[in-house]
Amino acid sequence: MKKLGYGVILFLYILGAASCEKDDICVEGNTPLMVIEFFDINNPDTPKNVPKLRVVGQGQTVTVNTSADRTDLNKITVPLKTAEDSTGFFLISNSASNEDGFEIGNIDTITFNYARLEEFKSRACGFIITYEDLNGSLQTDTDNWIKDIEIIRSEIINADSTHVKIFH
Amino acid sequence: MLRYSISFIVLLSVVSGFAQDKPIDTQPKDTVVYKQSYGIRVGLDLSRIIISSLDDNYTGLELVADYRLTEDLYIAAELGNENKTQQEDVYNFNTSGSYLKVGIDRNTYANWYGEQNLIFYGGRFGFSTFSNTLNNYQIFDNNRYWNPEGFATASETEEEFGGRTASWIEAVLGTKVELFPNIYLGASIRLGFLFTDAQDGRFPILFVPGFNKVTWDSKFGVGYNYSISYFLPLYKKNRKVKKIAAEGEEQ
């Protein structure tokens, strides 16, 4: 009977151990954000703040939730679409509203094109997207505050380093 | 010195015993020989049948069998088929396939006269061939800017990953109790170690028929079964005399 007792204890122990799972929460990865840094066009190595920068995704009515709104910034992160190979952004310098609520800042439009790669990250995370073959094009208007775009890294696998340099 | 003297006296008494014509047998040995049945036991796993009837996303069947080799050694095998659809947070997939496990069980239970129960430990080698179908999946993305309602759907079309195989070893702990003559009710728990690299390819192996759930970044898995089986006696053999003597000393 003693052996049976040990067996029962072992049985309960293994059942208890098996019901503890770390597989339910995704910690292994995430679809990365794109990092944009702003530099001085006359002095390409010097970061330069964009005054009162506002970033709005093309097709959206709200500003991006990853950077501060109407703030002087030289570095922002933006989310790219996971369902399409192209994402457009309105980058507004000196953003402000007039009495009627219309934007009076300088609006420049950049479209980023890329290829999407699906990657299975873990049981809890499932598939995430990483991007490659990134390129950006500026829509020319009468008064572009953005002078040049340079792609530093064409692959976006994390948000640790800068992918795009914008000169102004 | 005292021990040696006692040994010497005992030796002397034995020697004096030989001097008698016939030894006096005060405890005559029981001459009735107890024969034990040897044969094959076949059955079904009850848990897989019950879960199949309760869970719409699972069908499974497992046949169990063992053959008694010696006093306490059995060859044991399980043959099964499982079909399981699982909904995870961001994807839904199906695993369908068959498996075979072969190994040995060793009985540790010292049965009383007439009993034929088992409390056993054992090992198995398991092999499974199966296919996965990724039914649908979304893209995991913490940022809700472009998809405020939830994760963006990436695919609704079924994608099949066929011809998959997996092998593993298993440690088994279990019991088989004779409920009625030759009808046994059994239960076992299993701890498996997977040999196959589960995280290879576009869609990893997350469930293996027979092995059960494959935990992320771990080679170990757990399983169980509850079997009902029928013992078919083929021949009878004497219980080993040596064993009886050893057990007599223990008690």
HADDOCK unambig.tbl for C-alpha pairs under 7 A between the chains (distance, minus, plus):
assign (segid A and resid 18 and name CA) (segid B and resid 222 and name CA) 6.87 0.50 0.50
assign (segid A and resid 23 and name CA) (segid B and resid 216 and name CA) 6.65 0.50 0.50
assign (segid A and resid 30 and name CA) (segid B and resid 140 and name CA) 6.47 0.50 0.50
assign (segid A and resid 30 and name CA) (segid B and resid 141 and name CA) 5.64 0.50 0.50
assign (segid A and resid 30 and name CA) (segid B and resid 142 and name CA) 6.56 0.50 0.50
assign (segid A and resid 31 and name CA) (segid B and resid 140 and name CA) 6.61 0.50 0.50
assign (segid A and resid 31 and name CA) (segid B and resid 141 and name CA) 5.02 0.50 0.50
assign (segid A and resid 64 and name CA) (segid B and resid 145 and name CA) 6.56 0.50 0.50
assign (segid A and resid 65 and name CA) (segid B and resid 145 and name CA) 6.53 0.50 0.50
assign (segid A and resid 79 and name CA) (segid B and resid 143 and name CA) 6.99 0.50 0.50
assign (segid A and resid 81 and name CA) (segid B and resid 146 and name CA) 6.25 0.50 0.50
assign (segid A and resid 82 and name CA) (segid B and resid 152 and name CA) 6.98 0.50 0.50
assign (segid A and resid 83 and name CA) (segid B and resid 152 and name CA) 6.62 0.50 0.50
assign (segid A and resid 83 and name CA) (segid B and resid 154 and name CA) 6.89 0.50 0.50
assign (segid A and resid 120 and name CA) (segid B and resid 202 and name CA) 6.59 0.50 0.50
assign (segid A and resid 120 and name CA) (segid B and resid 203 and name CA) 6.55 0.50 0.50
assign (segid A and resid 122 and name CA) (segid B and resid 216 and name CA) 6.82 0.50 0.50
assign (segid A and resid 123 and name CA) (segid B and resid 216 and name CA) 6.29 0.50 0.50
assign (segid A and resid 125 and name CA) (segid B and resid 140 and name CA) 6.17 0.50 0.50
assign (segid A and resid 126 and name CA) (segid B and resid 90 and name CA) 5.99 0.50 0.50
assign (segid A and resid 126 and name CA) (segid B and resid 91 and name CA) 6.69 0.50 0.50
assign (segid A and resid 126 and name CA) (segid B and resid 140 and name CA) 6.56 0.50 0.50
assign (segid A and resid 127 and name CA) (segid B and resid 139 and name CA) 5.30 0.50 0.50
assign (segid A and resid 127 and name CA) (segid B and resid 140 and name CA) 5.88 0.50 0.50
assign (segid A and resid 128 and name CA) (segid B and resid 139 and name CA) 5.23 0.50 0.50
assign (segid A and resid 128 and name CA) (segid B and resid 140 and name CA) 5.08 0.50 0.50
assign (segid A and resid 128 and name CA) (segid B and resid 141 and name CA) 6.77 0.50 0.50
assign (segid A and resid 129 and name CA) (segid B and resid 139 and name CA) 6.86 0.50 0.50
